[in-house]
Amino acid sequence: MQKREEHRHENPADPHHGHPGKGGPTVKDPVCGMKVNPTTAVHTHEYDGQPYFFCSRRCLEKFQTEPDKYLHRPLDQHPVHAPHGSTPATDAGSTYTCPMHPEVQQDHPGDCPKCGMALEPITATASPDAGENAELRDMTKRFWIGAALTLPVFLLAMAHLIPALARQSWADSHASRWLQFALTMPVVWWAGWPFFRRGWRSVVTRQLNMFTLIALGVGAAFVFSAAAMLLPDLFPYTMRHEGKVAIYFEAAAVIVVLVLLGQVLELRARSRTGSAITALLNLAPPTARQVAPGGDHEVSLDHVKVGDQLRVVPGDKVPVDGVVVEGHSNVEESMITGEPLPVEKRVGDNVTGGTVNGTGSFVMRAERVGSDTLLGQIVNMVAEAQRSRAPIQGLVDKVAGIFVPVVLAISVLTFVLWLWLGPEPQLAHAIVNAVAVLIIACPCALGLATPMSIMVGVGRGAQAGVLVKNAEALERLETVTTLVVDKTGTLTEGKPKLVNVLPTGGFDAREFLRLAASLEQNSEHPLAAAIVQGAKEQGLAIVAVQDFRSVTAGGVLGTVAGRAVLVGKPDFLRNEK
């Protein structure tokens, strides 16, 4: 690891940034950026062979939890010393991309300039907040508050169409109109603000999209209605009905709420898709038992380095890819192979991170860690497949790029035609129909259908154990007529089942199964569970066992109903006979 260049940015007004030593050299705290004198620093930590020094215990603990988060910060970034206990706003060093346009990448969160969607980090994490989707929470809050405010606006606007309400004096009163105005204001300018922001950015970047149409349509409906309320004298008498200019607050509010509903549904689908990657990441344990001269100690998986010796005890998950250097056990590798039966591991055998150790214990040497492990490569492949583009998406993008300008042109033409040839009030009819063209023609499905299908398809496949290399492979799968399976056992239920009992030496099959099942009820082996389940299905009485003993990688033995019973591999049976 290269030593970071020191940047002096002391603030004399800050008591923390005094002179740390009497003329001695200083280094920067990687968490908060403060200057620390390494000769007098109390809080230190070594990571990847490089010592780091901290101004307080709080900074030390933050660094120990997520060292890479602070070491990947650009060298020219000078963070302000935030109060201890606060959380950085963003993950330094992360790269963010658009799930719909993978070619869009930047080093900070934001919105995609092409479609307006929130960017997501490229590198998947299994942090406690991984399942938290800030954009989903925000859009959900905007939707429910917007819906609550829109419902009375809609009822007030439609009251004249309901016979029971049309006769009420308040149905078309000034109070009703002003109440609609007041309720619609937060719906449009707060709940719908993300759409205006994305629409404006689409114009600035010349990447017109569905938010361009939404912002124009909603904005036009609201501004026209607000002008009718605040400046009614601007409108000619022919545009008035019973002395009042028509307002369309309910149209603006309902459109915002409906688009918000679509955003919430889309974000939920994306969140469920992301859970497939999270589930894969969670296959690896968060910590490992590191073997050290002073005894084993638990370390974060992020701190495990190539060459470290790690102890794996019965029932634990293998932390990283490596080689067994001491001990032996059976490891359940169905995560990788799909085979339910454990595989025997001895000194010199390879083990894979995320697989589950059986009843034995062994020490392994770490060979591949982090994203270099087989599990890490699988996660990266799934993430890249979700972000990949199907060939048909290129055609969709071309159509969408032409579609939006054409819709804008048609909307303008509609406005002109209604203003020229439409009935009175011509201006009102022209605005309403031009806005209708913008909203109805919104290309939401056109732009999102293919990318969302890819994300959901790849994510659902990963949950089912089917890994898709890229979107093109998923698209071509539609033409597949024959599926060739490479080996026996690939397509299974994931657990063995007793099919038949073939005794030799004159044994009765039912008695033979009863003795074996009675002994195997104390074993944790998957074959033992299959034998016990098979005996129960045949209604056999399973009895207690005395002197039960299990031999790792061999079998089990004990006394059942006064008879010595052994179940296991042929070599085990011969040696124990």
N, C-alpha and C positions, 0 to 999 in steps of 0.2 A: 504494500500500500504506500502510495506516495505521500510524503508529508505535505500538509497544506501550507500554502504561502500565508504569512501573517499579514493581516490588514488592521492597521490601527484606526480605530474610530471612537476614541474615548470622548466622553462628554463630561467636561469638568463640572457641570451642574449636577450630575448624577453622583450620589455618594458611593454607588457601587463601582464607579469608574475612576477611582483615585489611582495613585501610583501604587501598584501592587508590591513592589519591592524597592529596595534602595538601589535603583539604577540597574537591577538585574533584568535579564531577558524575560519576555513574557510570551505566552502562547494564547490562542483563542479557545474559549470554551465552545465546543462544537454545537452545543444546544442553544445557548442564548447569545453567543458572540462576545461575551465579556473577556477582558484580558486577565489571565491568571499567571502567577509566578510559579513555575514548575518546582522550584526548590522549596517553596513554602506551602504548596497546595496540599490540602488535607484529603480531598476527594479525587481519586485517580482510578483509572481503569485501563486494562490492556485489551486491545481488540485487533486480531490479525497481526499480532506481533508489534503493534504500534501503541505506545502509551498515550493516553488522553487525560487532560486535567480539567476539573470542573470547579465552578465558583461555589456550588452548594450541593448538598445531598440530593435535592430535588432534581437538579439537572443531571446528576449522575444516574439516578433511577430512570429518568426518561431515556437516557442514552442506552442503558443496559436493556431496556425493553425493546427499543427499535433503533439499533445503531445505524443501519443503512439509511434510515430516514434522514438522519442528520449529516452523515458523511457524504451523501450524494448532492448536497446543496451546492449550487454554483459558487465558485470562489469569489465572484464580485458581488455577492449578495450580503448585505450588512443588516442583519435582523435587529429589530429593537428588542431590548431586554424586557420581555413581557413578565407580568407577575407570575411567580411560581404557582403552579397548579393550573395555569391556563393551558389550552391545547392549541398547537399551531393550526392555522386555518387550512393549510394545504400540505400535502406530502411532497417535500422537496425531492427533486430528481425523478418524479413520475412523468410519464408521457400520456397525454389524453388524446382520445380519438373519438370520432363519431361512429356509432354502431351502424348507421345507414350509409356513411361515406368514409370507409377506412382510410382513404388517402388523406383525409383531413387530420393532421396531428399537430399538437402544440404542447408546451411544457407547463401549462396551467389550466385549471378548469374554465369552462365557458360554454358558449353555444356554437353549434356548427354554422358556419357562414352560408352553407348551401341549403340545409333543411331546417335549421333553427333548433334542433334537438340538443339537449345537454350532452356534453362530451363525457366519456367514461375513461377511467384509467386502463391502459393496455394491460398492465401487470395485474393479474388477479391475486387477491389476498384472502386469507381465512381469518381476518381480524374479527373481534367481537362485533364490530359495527358493519361487517361486510354485508349483512342482510339489510342494513338500514339504507333506504334510498331517499336522500334528501329531496330530490326533485319530485318523487312520488308523494311524499308527505306534503310538500308545498302545494302541488296541484290538487291533491285531495282536499286540503283545507280550503283552497280557493273555490273548488267545485261546490262543497257543501254550503259555505257561506254565500256564494253567488246564487246557488239554487234557492236558499232560504229567502234571499232578497228578491229574486226574480218571480217567485210564485205569486206574491201579492201584486206585482206589476202586471203580470199576465192576466190575473183575475180582474183587475181594474180596467185593463185595456179591452178585455173581451166581455165586460159586463153588459154592454149594449146588445150583445148577441144572445143573451140569456133572458127569456121573457120575464122571469121572476125578478131579475135585477134591473132590467132596462127601464122599468117604471120608477125606480128609485131616483130621488133627486140628486144623489151624489154620483150617479153612474158616469156622467159626463161633466162633472162640475170642475171649477178651477182647482179646488182642493185635491180632487183625484189626479188631475194633470200634474200639479206640483209634487204630489206624493210619488207619482211615477218617476218624475225627474229626480227627486232626492234618492229614491231607492236604486235607480239605474246608475247613478253616478259612481258609487263604489263598485258595482258589478263590472262596468266597462273599464274604469280607470284603475281599479285595484285587481279584481279577479282576472280581468282580461289583459292586464298590463304586459305579461310575458309575450302575448301575441303581437302587441304593438312594437315591443322592443325587437322581436325577431323579424317582424315585417320591415321595420326601418333598416335593420342590418342587411336584409336581403336586397333592398334598394341600393344601399351604399356599396355593397360588394357586387352588385349587378348579378345576383343569383336569385332571381325571382322564384318564389315557392308558394306553398299553400298559405303561409302566414302573410304573404303580401296581399292575397285576396281577402283573407279574414280581416286584416287590419283596415284595409280600404272599405270593405263592406260595413263593418261595425262602426268604424269612424264616421263614415258618411251618414249612416242612419242616426247616430247620436248627435252629431254636429247639426244636422238639419232640424232635429227635434228640439235641441237646446236653443237654436236660433228662433224657432217658432215660439218658444216660451219666453225668452229674454228680449227678443227684438221682433215682435210680431208685425210691427209697422213696415218691416222690410218686404213683406210678402203682399202681393196684390190681392184685391178683394176676391178675385175669382178662385183663389186657392183656399178660401175659407168655407167652412161648413158651420152654419149657425153662428157665424161671427168668429170662429176659432180655426186656427191653422192646424191641420192634422199632425199628430206626433206619432213616432214609431219607436218609443223607448222599449216596448216589449220585444220588438224584433231584435234590437241590439242586445238586450239582456239575454234573451233565449238563445241567440246564436252563440254568445260567449259561453253560456252554461253547457250547451251541447258540445261545443268544441273542447271544453274542459273535460267533459265526460269521456270523449274520445281519447284525450291525452291520458287520463287516469287508467282507462282500460289498456291502452298501449303500454304504459309504464308498468302496469301490473304484469303484463305478459313478458316484458323484458326482465322484470325482477324474478319471475319464476324461472326464466331461462338461465339467468345468472346463478340461480341456486344449484344448477347442475354442476357448474364449476366449483362452487363452494363445497358441495358434497364430495367432489373428488379431492379437493384440498384437505378436507377434514379427515380423509383416510389416513393421513400421516399424523402421528402424535405431536402435540405441541412441545414436548420436552423429550430429553434423552438422558440415560444414566451414563455419565462419563466416568471411565475408569482412571483413577489417579493414584499416585503413590500414597497419599494420605487417606485413601478410601474413595468409594464411589460417591459422586455428587450429581444432583440433577441440574441440567443446563437447558436453556432454551434451544430449540432446534436451529434457530438462526445462528447460534454460536458454535455449532458443530462444524469442524473443519476436516478436510481430507487428511487421513492419517490418524485421526482420533480413534481411541479404542472405546467401544461402547458395550455395556452389558444389557442383554435382553433377557428378562425374567419371564417365567410362565404366564401366559395370558396377555403379555404386552405386544404392542405393534412394533415391528422393526422400524426404527426411525429414519434411516437413509439406506442407500444402496451400499453394499460392502461385501466383505469376505469373512467367514467364520475363522477365528484364530484359536479358539479354545471352547471346549464343550461340544455338545450335540443336542439336537432337538428335532421335532417335527414342526414344519411351518406350513400354515394354510395359505395357499397362493391363489385362491379362486379369484381374487381381485384382478390378477394378471392373466391367468390361464383359463379361468372358468371351471377348473377341475375342483370338486369339493373335497377330495382326499388330501390330507397333509403330505408334504414332501419331506423326506428325511434330510437333515442338514448336518454335516460333519465338518471337521477342520478342512479348510480349503474350498468349501462350497460357497457359491454366491448367494446372497440374500437380497431381497428387494424391499425398499422402503414402502410402508403401508400394509405389508402382509402381516399376518397374525401368528405369533409364536404359540406353540402348543404347551406341553407339560414340562419340557426341558428348559435348561438355561444355558446360554452361551455368550461368549465375548466376540465381538466383530470389529473389524477395522473399516472405518468409513472410506469408501472409494469415490463416491459421487454424492454431492450434497446440493441442496437448494434446487434450482431449476434444471440442474444437470441430471437429477435422478430420473428413473423411468417414469415415476408418477408425475414429476414436474414436467417432463416432456409431453405426457398425455394431456395434462392440463393446458399447456401452451398450444398443443395441437387443436384441442377443442375450442379454445378462445380464438385462435386464428381462423378456424373453420367458420365460426359464427360471424367473424368480421369479413370473411371472403365474399366475393361477388360472383353471382351466377352469370353466365353469358347473357341470359335474357334481361338482366338488370341494366346492361348497357343500352339496350333498346328502350327500356322503360325510362331511363334518364334522358335519352334524346327526345322522347315524346313529351316528357314532363317539361323539358327546357323550352319546347315550342308551345306547349299547351298553355302555360301561364300568360305569356304575352298575347296569345290569340284570344284568351278569355278577357283580358283587359281591353283589347281592341273591340271585341264584341260588346262588352259592357258600355264602352263609350258610344258605340254605334247605337245601342239600345236607347241610351239616354237621348241622343240626338233625334232619333226617330219618334220617340214618345213625345219629346218636346215640340216636334214639328207637326206630327200627325195625330197625336193622342188627344183624348177628350179632356175637358176641363176637370180639375185644375191640372194643366199640362206639366208644370214643373214638379208637382208632387208625384204624379204618375211616373215621370221620367226618372226621378231619384229612386223611387221604390223598385222599379223594374231593373234599373242598372245595378242596384245593390243585390237584388235577387240573383242576377246572373253571376255576380262575384261569389256569392255564398254557395249557391247550388253547384257551381262548376268547380268548387274547391277540390283539387286533385289529391285528397288525403289517401284514398285507397290506391290510386295509381302509384304514388311515391313510396308507400309503406308496405304494400302487400308482399312484394318479393323479399325485401330484407327481413321483415318480421317472420315470414314463412321459413326462411333459412335459419334465423336465430332459434325459433321454437323447435324446428325439426332437428337441428344439431344438438340442442340442449336436451330434448326428450330422448334422443338416441343415446347420449352419454349417460343419462339416468338408467337406461335399460341395458347398458354395457355395450352399446354399438357405437363405435367411434367413426365419425365421418371426416374424411381428410379435408375436403373443401366443398364450397357451394356447388362447383361444377359437377363433382361426383354425385351430390344429392340430386341435382337436376337430371343427370343422365340415368339415375336409378329408375326413373319412370319408364325407361325403355327396356329394363332388364326382364327377361322371360325365364331364366334358369339361374338358380342359386346353387353353387357348388361349395360344399363344406369340406374343409381341408383335412379334418381328422375326426376319429370317433370321440364322442364325449363333448364336442363343442356345443351342441344343442342339447342341454339337459335341464332338469329342474333345479340343479344346484345342490342336490343331496342324494345319497345312495338309497336304494330301496331293496329289500329282500324279495327276490323273485321265486327262488326254489331252494330246497334242501335236498342234497344228494349224499346220504350217509353211506359209509363202507363198513365192512367187518360185522355185518349183522345188526347194526344199530337201528333202532326204530327212529324214523324221521322226527316224529313229534317229541319223543323223549330227548333226542339229540338236540333239538332246537330249544327245549325247555332248559336243559343244563347250560347250554351256551348263553342263552339270554339271561339266566340268573346270574352268571358270572359277569357278563358284559354290562349289567345295569350299573355297576360301579365305575365304568370306564367313561372317559370323555371323548373317545374316538368316534368320528362320524359313522364308521362301519358298525361300531357297537350300538349306537342309537338305532341304526337300521335293523339290526338283529332283534333288539328289544321290541321295537315297534312291530316287526313281523310276528313275534311270538304273541304279542297282545292281540293282534288282528285274528290270530287263530284260536284265541281264547285259552291259551296255556297259562298255568299258574306259575308265576315267578317267585322263587323262594330266596331266603337270605343266604349270604355267602360268608364263610369264615376264612380267615388267613388270606385275604385278598392281597395280591401284589401286582403292580404294573411295571413292566420293563420297557423303558423308552426304546422305540424303534424295533421292538420285538413282539410283545403281546402281553397277555394277562394270565394269571393263574390263581387258583384258590380251591376251597373245598365247598361243594354243593351237595347237600343231602348225604354227607358222609363219603362222597366220592371226589377224588382229585380231578380237577378239570383244567385244561389248558386251551387257550384260544390265541392264535397268533400266526406269525410267519413260519414256513417249514423249518428254517434254520433254528428258530426259537424252540419249536416243538422237539426237534432232535436233541438240542443241547439240554433241555429241561427234563427230558424223558427219564 
